[in-house]
Amino acid sequence: MKKLSTNLITVFLTVLATWWALRSEHHDPDAPSHQKPMYYQSAMHPWIKSDKPGRCTICGMELTPVYEGEKGFDVTGGGSTVVLTQSQIQVLHVQTQEAKIQPLVRTLQVAGMIDDDARRHRIISAYVDGRVDKLHVNYMGAEVESGQPLADFYSPNLLQAEREFRQLSGDLKMNTALRLRQMGLSSKQIEAVSSKPADSLNSQILAPIGGTVVGQSVYEGQYVATGEKLFEIADFSTMWFMFRTYEQDLPWIKIGQSITITTPAIPGKSFEGKITFIDPNFDEATRSTKVRVELPNPKIEGRRELLHKLYADGAVQVDSPAVLTVPRSAIIQTSPDAVVYLAQEGGAYAQTPVKLGRHGDTLVEILSGIHAGEKVVTNGNLLIDGQAEMNRAFMSPTTESTSKKTTPTLNDEQKKSTADFINLADAMSAALAADDLAKFNTASEPAMEVIGMTVKLLRPNAGNLDALDKAGHLHGIDDLKSARIAFHKFSMAATAALEPLREAGQTPEFKIYECPMVDERIPGAPKKGRWIQTGARSMANPYFGSEMLECGEEIKP
């Protein structure tokens, strides 16, 4: 029995040793067998590194070995780049789609009322005093044709005018005919007066249009005065669908667009119409305007299908020419700025700010920030964004400071070029502050040469030089407004390029001022705009000149 126990223990230890050896041999199948890792790094928090295996001190994830010749996880994104392993990508169900140039489709859902065509709506009133002797149409909802008798009407004044018409001739008869028109008779009725029996006391009130009687205000035997309402007729063969559209939807609405209309009164059926009118009178209270759609409304089984004053819903499907788009699910907007996450090599996802245009049903127009063909995260991006926020929160100050670019020392040639550039910026600023266009053109004459030399010499040592190199034409400008627009573009690029050098003590002494309301003078500019001054002269705003010379504040290093 003792021998059997010893044998079992021996077999168990042998199996355990074999398993441990195999595990050690295949622990990392992708690792080069002949190389030693340079260091170990956290994939989720790439600034966490170690010279030996272990776990991330933040998330507890096992550190990934990085071998010679391999590129470690990027730490320069300030925590905005998140790196995931393949298993993490699968667990988070991360999905991507390419940004594409394609039509942007949107369906606008609207609600409104079915109304009748106001151009085919009539109110019949009494043209003269008289009495209704007989009603040919005596109920609302009756369908009538144009010229159909509505009532027999007795009027002493009208009867006397008819008798005079029969007795007169020439111009007098023509004048009497005009009088009969003013009393409500049609041209055909006037022609028939000559053959009308002399003992006939009544004239007929005729329907001016065909349609439906929607109002009856008199009864047989009733006396009426001139102007009193008798009947109301509406032509329902064409209906108007009226709805309100709000200002954010106005870019999508155009005359001639088709719209699909449904109403709870006729379930399961839709009607097609076209937009024929957009009211130019915008309602300031509701920030909306009225839109009209015309709908044919033929009779079905003796009645009109669309009734007057029905509630209805409409769907306007609109599209635009092809623009750069991404799926709506790719956009994260928890502040005024929107971002997407771009898929990069090695399981990395970089946060990228984008400027949004119009929103479609499933797509969003991208105005700037990414290009066609780049892949954006459409599913799992919220989890990635949460990890990016954690990265930024946990990133140590030492990591942030070491990732910043240091400013090297300038040589004598670079310092001289920088001094010339500062003097150029100051001279142009002083001229505009004095509202002196001629002085500005004189000061800016050497601008292209000075800017070109400065960009060439400082290229390795200052930021935003590309913007400075593209500042545009500065000399020979015809008016102060254009001069200030050109100067603004130059000055913003100049201050951005020189500010890091000033902080590092690599430039002659100068001051940077900032105006808080440049957008009121420079169309399309941000609210704040900066400029450079040298010497001891007081702050002088070049964007407003004498109007607000002292508007601004100094930006100190």
C-alpha positions in Angstrom: 0.0 0.0 0.0 2.9 2.3 0.9 4.6 1.5 -2.4 1.4 2.4 -4.4 1.1 5.8 -2.6 4.7 6.5 -3.5 4.2 5.7 -7.1 1.1 8.0 -7.3 3.0 10.9 -5.9 5.9 10.3 -8.3 3.5 10.3 -11.3 1.8 13.5 -10.1 5.1 15.4 -9.7 6.2 14.3 -13.1 3.0 15.5 -14.8 3.2 18.8 -12.9 6.8 19.4 -13.9 6.0 18.6 -17.6 3.0 21.0 -17.6 5.1 23.8 -16.1 7.8 23.3 -18.6 5.3 23.4 -21.5 3.7 26.5 -20.1 7.0 28.3 -19.7 8.0 27.4 -23.3 4.7 28.6 -24.8 3.9 31.5 -22.5 4.2 34.1 -25.3 4.1 32.4 -28.7 4.7 35.7 -30.5 7.9 36.6 -28.5 11.2 36.1 -30.3 12.9 33.1 -28.6 16.4 34.6 -28.9 15.7 38.1 -27.7 15.4 39.6 -24.3 12.7 42.3 -23.9 14.0 45.9 -23.7 11.2 46.7 -21.2 7.6 45.9 -20.3 4.8 48.4 -21.0 1.1 48.7 -20.2 -1.1 48.6 -23.3 -3.9 50.6 -21.6 -1.6 53.1 -19.8 1.5 53.3 -22.1 3.4 55.6 -19.7 3.6 52.7 -17.2 6.9 50.9 -18.0 9.0 48.4 -16.1 12.3 46.6 -16.7 10.7 43.3 -15.5 7.4 41.5 -15.9 4.5 42.6 -13.8 1.1 44.3 -13.9 0.0 47.8 -14.6 -0.2 49.8 -11.3 -3.4 51.5 -12.5 -5.6 48.9 -14.2 -3.8 45.7 -13.1 -3.4 44.5 -16.7 -0.3 42.3 -17.4 2.5 44.4 -18.9 3.4 43.6 -22.5 7.1 42.9 -23.5 8.6 45.2 -26.0 11.6 43.8 -27.9 14.4 45.5 -29.8 13.2 46.7 -33.2 9.6 47.0 -32.0 7.7 50.2 -31.5 6.2 50.5 -28.0 2.8 51.9 -27.3 2.5 55.7 -28.1 2.6 58.0 -25.1 2.7 61.3 -27.0 -1.0 61.6 -27.4 -1.5 63.1 -23.9 -3.7 60.1 -23.0 -6.0 60.6 -26.0 -4.7 57.5 -27.8 -6.0 54.2 -26.4 -4.3 50.9 -27.3 -6.3 47.7 -27.1 -5.3 44.1 -27.4 -7.1 41.8 -29.9 -9.1 40.2 -27.1 -10.1 43.6 -25.7 -11.3 44.6 -29.1 -13.5 41.5 -29.3 -14.8 41.9 -25.8 -15.7 45.6 -26.4 -17.2 44.8 -29.8 -15.2 47.5 -31.4 -16.4 48.2 -35.0 -15.1 50.7 -37.5 -16.3 52.2 -40.8 -14.5 54.3 -43.4 -15.3 58.0 -43.8 -16.8 58.3 -47.2 -17.9 60.9 -49.7 -21.5 60.2 -50.4 -25.0 61.9 -50.5 -26.3 62.9 -47.1 -30.0 61.7 -46.7 -32.4 63.0 -44.1 -36.1 62.4 -43.5 -37.8 65.4 -41.8 -40.8 64.4 -39.8 -43.4 67.2 -39.7 -47.0 67.6 -38.5 -49.7 69.9 -39.7 -53.3 70.3 -40.9 -55.2 69.5 -44.1 -56.8 72.7 -45.3 -58.7 73.6 -48.4 -57.2 75.7 -51.3 -57.7 79.3 -50.3 -57.8 80.3 -53.9 -60.9 78.2 -54.4 -62.9 79.3 -51.4 -65.9 81.7 -51.9 -68.3 83.5 -49.6 -71.6 84.6 -51.4 -73.1 87.8 -49.9 -76.2 89.8 -50.8 -75.4 92.5 -53.4 -78.7 94.4 -52.7 -81.4 94.4 -50.0 -84.0 91.7 -50.6 -85.8 88.5 -49.6 -84.9 84.8 -50.1 -88.0 83.3 -51.6 -86.6 79.8 -52.3 -83.5 77.8 -51.5 -82.2 75.3 -54.2 -79.4 74.2 -51.8 -80.6 74.0 -48.3 -78.0 71.9 -46.4 -74.3 72.0 -45.7 -72.1 69.5 -47.6 -74.1 69.7 -50.8 -72.0 69.5 -53.9 -72.6 72.2 -56.5 -71.3 73.1 -60.0 -70.2 76.5 -61.2 -73.3 78.5 -62.3 -75.8 76.2 -60.4 -78.7 78.1 -58.8 -78.5 78.4 -55.0 -81.6 80.5 -54.3 -84.4 82.6 -55.8 -84.0 86.2 -54.6 -86.6 89.0 -54.7 -85.3 92.6 -54.6 -87.4 95.7 -55.7 -84.2 97.6 -56.7 -83.0 94.7 -58.8 -86.4 94.2 -60.4 -86.6 97.9 -61.3 -83.1 97.8 -62.9 -84.1 94.8 -65.0 -87.3 96.6 -66.3 -85.2 99.7 -67.3 -82.7 97.4 -69.1 -85.5 95.9 -71.2 -86.9 99.4 -72.1 -83.6 101.3 -72.9 -81.2 101.1 -75.8 -77.8 102.3 -76.8 -75.5 103.8 -74.2 -78.2 104.0 -71.6 -78.8 100.2 -71.9 -75.1 99.6 -71.5 -75.0 101.7 -68.4 -77.9 99.8 -67.0 -76.2 96.5 -67.8 -73.2 97.7 -65.7 -75.6 98.5 -62.9 -77.0 94.9 -63.1 -73.5 93.5 -62.8 -73.0 95.6 -59.7 -76.2 94.1 -58.3 -74.8 90.5 -58.6 -76.1 89.3 -62.0 -73.7 87.3 -64.2 -73.2 88.1 -67.9 -75.4 85.3 -69.0 -78.2 86.4 -66.6 -78.0 90.0 -68.0 -78.3 88.6 -71.6 -81.4 86.6 -70.5 -83.1 89.7 -69.0 -84.5 90.7 -72.4 -86.4 87.4 -72.7 -87.4 87.2 -69.0 -91.2 87.2 -68.5 -92.4 90.7 -67.4 -94.4 89.2 -64.5 -91.3 87.3 -63.1 -90.3 88.9 -59.7 -87.3 86.8 -58.8 -83.7 86.6 -59.8 -81.4 83.6 -59.1 -78.2 83.6 -57.0 -75.7 81.3 -58.7 -72.7 79.4 -57.4 -69.5 81.3 -58.6 -67.4 78.1 -58.4 -68.0 74.4 -58.2 -67.4 72.8 -54.8 -68.9 71.9 -51.5 -71.3 74.1 -49.5 -69.6 74.5 -46.2 -71.8 77.4 -44.9 -75.5 78.3 -45.2 -76.6 81.5 -43.4 -80.2 82.1 -44.7 -83.5 80.3 -44.9 -86.5 80.7 -47.2 -88.5 83.8 -46.5 -85.6 85.6 -44.8 -85.0 89.3 -45.5 -81.3 90.2 -45.9 -79.4 93.5 -46.2 -76.6 94.4 -48.6 -73.4 92.6 -47.7 -75.0 90.0 -45.5 -73.5 86.5 -45.8 -75.7 83.9 -47.6 -73.5 80.9 -48.5 -69.9 79.7 -48.3 -68.4 77.3 -50.9 -65.1 75.5 -50.9 -63.5 73.5 -53.7 -61.9 70.4 -52.1 -60.5 68.9 -55.3 -57.1 70.2 -54.3 -56.1 70.3 -50.6 -53.3 72.1 -48.8 -51.2 70.4 -46.2 -49.9 73.2 -44.0 -47.0 72.6 -41.5 -44.4 74.6 -39.7 -40.7 74.1 -40.3 -38.0 75.4 -37.8 -34.9 77.3 -38.7 -32.5 74.4 -38.2 -34.5 72.5 -40.9 -34.8 75.3 -43.4 -31.5 74.4 -45.2 -33.2 71.1 -46.2 -36.6 72.4 -47.4 -36.9 73.4 -51.1 -39.8 74.3 -53.4 -40.8 71.3 -55.5 -39.7 68.6 -53.0 -42.0 65.6 -52.6 -43.6 64.8 -49.3 -45.4 61.7 -48.1 -48.4 62.4 -45.9 -50.4 60.2 -43.7 -53.4 60.8 -41.4 -55.0 58.8 -38.6 -58.4 59.3 -40.4 -57.2 57.1 -43.3 -55.0 54.4 -41.7 -52.7 52.4 -44.0 -52.7 54.9 -46.8 -50.3 57.6 -47.8 -50.6 60.6 -50.1 -47.9 62.3 -52.2 -47.7 66.0 -52.7 -45.1 68.7 -53.6 -44.0 71.7 -51.6 -45.3 74.8 -53.5 -44.8 77.6 -51.0 -42.5 78.6 -48.1 -43.8 81.6 -46.2 -41.1 84.4 -46.2 -42.6 85.8 -42.9 -40.5 84.1 -40.2 -42.2 83.8 -36.8 -39.7 85.2 -34.2 -41.6 83.7 -31.3 -41.5 80.1 -32.5 -38.5 80.4 -34.8 -40.4 78.8 -37.6 -42.3 79.5 -40.8 -45.2 77.9 -42.7 -44.8 75.5 -45.6 -47.6 74.5 -48.0 -48.0 71.3 -49.9 -50.6 70.7 -52.6 -52.5 67.4 -52.6 -54.9 66.2 -55.3 -58.2 65.0 -53.7 -60.4 63.3 -56.2 -63.8 61.8 -55.4 -63.9 58.2 -54.4 -67.4 56.6 -54.3 -69.0 60.0 -54.5 -67.0 61.7 -51.7 -63.7 63.4 -51.2 -61.1 61.2 -49.4 -59.3 64.0 -47.6 -61.6 65.9 -45.3 -61.2 69.5 -44.3 -59.2 70.3 -41.1 -57.8 66.8 -40.7 -54.6 66.3 -38.6 -51.8 64.8 -40.7 -48.1 63.8 -40.5 -45.6 64.3 -43.3 -42.2 62.9 -44.1 -39.9 65.0 -46.3 -37.0 62.9 -47.7 -34.2 65.1 -48.8 -30.6 64.5 -49.9 -27.6 66.7 -50.7 -24.7 66.4 -53.1 -22.0 64.0 -52.1 -20.1 65.3 -49.0 -17.6 63.7 -46.6 -19.7 61.7 -44.0 -19.3 59.3 -41.1 -22.0 57.3 -39.3 -23.8 59.2 -36.5 -22.7 56.6 -34.0 -19.1 57.6 -34.6 -19.6 61.1 -33.2 -19.0 61.8 -29.5 -20.1 65.3 -28.4 -20.1 65.9 -24.7 -19.1 69.5 -25.1 -19.3 72.1 -27.9 -16.5 70.2 -29.6 -17.1 66.9 -31.3 -14.6 64.1 -31.6 -14.2 60.7 -33.3 -11.7 57.9 -32.7 -9.6 56.9 -35.7 -8.3 53.4 -36.0 -4.6 53.1 -36.3 -2.1 50.3 -36.5 -1.4 47.9 -33.7 -4.9 48.3 -32.1 -4.5 52.0 -31.4 -7.4 54.4 -31.5 -6.6 58.1 -31.6 -9.1 60.8 -30.4 -9.5 63.4 -33.3 -11.5 66.6 -33.1 -13.9 67.2 -36.0 -16.1 70.0 -37.3 -19.6 68.9 -38.0 -22.0 70.0 -40.8 -25.5 68.8 -41.3 -27.0 65.8 -39.6 -28.7 63.1 -41.8 -30.7 60.1 -40.8 -27.7 57.8 -40.3 -24.8 60.0 -41.4 -23.2 63.3 -40.3 -21.4 65.7 -42.6 -17.7 66.3 -41.7 -16.4 69.7 -42.6 -12.8 69.2 -41.3 -10.7 67.0 -39.0 -10.5 63.7 -41.0 -10.2 62.6 -44.6 -12.0 60.1 -46.8 -10.8 56.5 -46.3 -9.8 56.9 -42.7 -11.6 54.4 -40.4 -13.6 55.8 -37.5 -14.9 53.7 -34.5 -18.7 53.3 -34.7 -19.2 50.8 -31.9 -17.3 50.7 -28.6 -16.1 54.3 -29.0 -17.8 55.4 -25.7 -15.9 52.8 -23.8 -12.7 53.9 -25.6 -13.4 57.5 -24.7 -13.9 56.5 -21.1 -10.5 54.8 -21.1 -9.0 57.9 -22.7 -10.4 60.1 -19.9 -8.9 57.7 -17.3 -5.5 57.8 -19.1 -5.5 61.6 -18.9 -6.5 61.5 -15.3 -3.8 59.0 -14.3 -1.0 60.3 -16.5 1.7 61.6 -14.2 2.9 65.2 -14.4 6.5 64.0 -15.2 5.2 62.1 -18.2 3.4 65.2 -19.5 6.4 67.4 -19.0 8.8 65.0 -20.8 6.4 64.7 -23.7 6.6 68.5 -24.4 9.0 69.8 -27.0 11.9 71.7 -25.6 13.1 74.9 -27.2 16.8 74.8 -28.3 19.1 77.8 -28.1 19.1 80.1 -31.1 22.3 81.1 -32.8 23.2 84.7 -33.6 21.8 84.5 -37.2 18.5 83.2 -35.9 18.3 85.8 -33.2 18.9 88.6 -35.7 16.2 87.3 -38.0 13.8 87.0 -35.1 14.5 90.6 -34.1 13.8 91.8 -37.6 10.6 89.8 -37.7 9.4 91.3 -34.3 10.2 94.9 -35.5 8.2 94.2 -38.7 5.2 93.0 -36.7 5.4 96.0 -34.4 5.6 98.5 -37.3 2.6 97.1 -39.1 0.7 97.0 -35.8 1.5 100.7 -35.0 0.4 101.8 -38.5 -3.0 100.2 -38.2 -3.4 101.5 -34.6 -2.9 105.0 -36.2 -5.4 104.2 -39.0 -2.6 105.0 -41.4 -2.9 102.8 -44.6 0.1 104.4 -46.3 2.3 103.8 -43.3 1.1 100.2 -43.2 2.0 99.6 -46.8 5.4 101.1 -46.2 6.0 99.0 -43.1 4.8 95.8 -44.8 6.9 96.2 -47.9 9.8 93.9 -46.7 7.3 91.5 -45.2 7.7 88.6 -47.6 11.5 88.7 -47.4 11.6 88.9 -43.6 8.9 86.2 -43.1 10.6 83.9 -45.6 14.0 84.2 -43.9 12.5 83.8 -40.4 10.6 80.7 -41.4 13.8 79.2 -43.0 16.0 79.8 -40.0 13.5 78.9 -37.3 11.9 75.9 -39.0 13.4 73.4 -36.5 12.9 75.6 -33.4 9.4 77.2 -33.4 5.8 76.0 -33.8 3.1 77.1 -36.2 5.5 78.2 -38.9 3.4 76.6 -41.6 0.6 79.0 -40.7 3.1 81.9 -40.8 4.4 80.9 -44.2 0.8 80.9 -45.5 -0.2 84.3 -44.0 -0.8 85.7 -47.4 -0.2 89.0 -49.1 0.5 92.0 -46.8 1.8 94.8 -49.1 0.0 97.2 -51.4 -3.5 96.9 -49.9 -6.1 99.4 -51.0 -8.2 100.0 -47.8 -7.8 99.7 -44.0 -10.4 97.0 -43.6 -8.5 94.6 -46.0 -5.3 95.6 -44.3 -6.6 94.6 -40.9 -8.0 91.3 -42.3 -4.5 90.4 -43.8 -2.7 91.6 -40.6 -5.0 89.5 -38.4 -4.0 86.3 -40.2 -0.3 87.2 -40.0 -0.4 88.4 -36.4 -2.1 85.3 -35.1 0.5 83.0 -36.7 3.3 85.3 -35.6 2.4 85.3 -31.9 1.9 81.5 -31.9 5.3 81.0 -33.4 7.2 83.5 -31.2 5.5 82.8 -27.8 7.4 79.6 -27.1 10.7 81.3 -28.0 9.8 84.3 -25.7 9.1 81.9 -22.8 12.5 80.3 -23.3 14.2 83.7 -23.3 15.4 83.3 -26.9 14.0 86.6 -28.3 14.5 90.3 -27.8 11.9 91.8 -25.3 8.5 92.3 -26.8 4.9 92.3 -25.5 1.8 90.4 -26.7 -1.6 92.0 -26.4 -5.0 90.4 -26.9 -8.3 92.0 -28.1 -11.4 90.2 -26.8 -13.8 91.3 -29.7 -11.9 91.0 -32.9 -14.8 89.1 -34.5 -16.7 92.4 -34.7 -14.1 93.8 -37.0 -12.7 90.8 -38.9 -15.4 88.7 -40.6 -15.3 85.0 -39.6 -12.5 85.5 -37.0 -12.5 84.1 -33.5 -13.5 86.5 -30.7 -9.9 87.0 -29.5 -7.0 88.3 -31.6 -3.4 89.0 -30.6 -0.7 91.4 -31.8 3.0 92.2 -31.0 4.4 95.5 -29.7 7.9 96.6 -28.7 9.3 99.5 -26.8 7.6 101.5 -24.1 4.6 102.7 -26.1 1.2 102.2 -24.6 -1.1 99.4 -25.8 -2.6 100.4 -29.2 -5.2 98.1 -30.7 -4.5 97.7 -34.5 -7.9 96.0 -35.2 -10.0 99.0 -34.1 -7.5 101.9 -34.2 -8.8 105.2 -32.9 -12.3 103.8 -32.3 -11.1 101.6 -29.4 -7.3 102.2 -29.1 -7.0 100.8 -25.6 -9.2 97.8 -26.0 -7.2 94.7 -24.9 -5.0 93.2 -22.3 -1.3 92.1 -22.1 -0.6 88.4 -22.3 2.4 87.9 -20.0 4.9 85.0 -20.3 
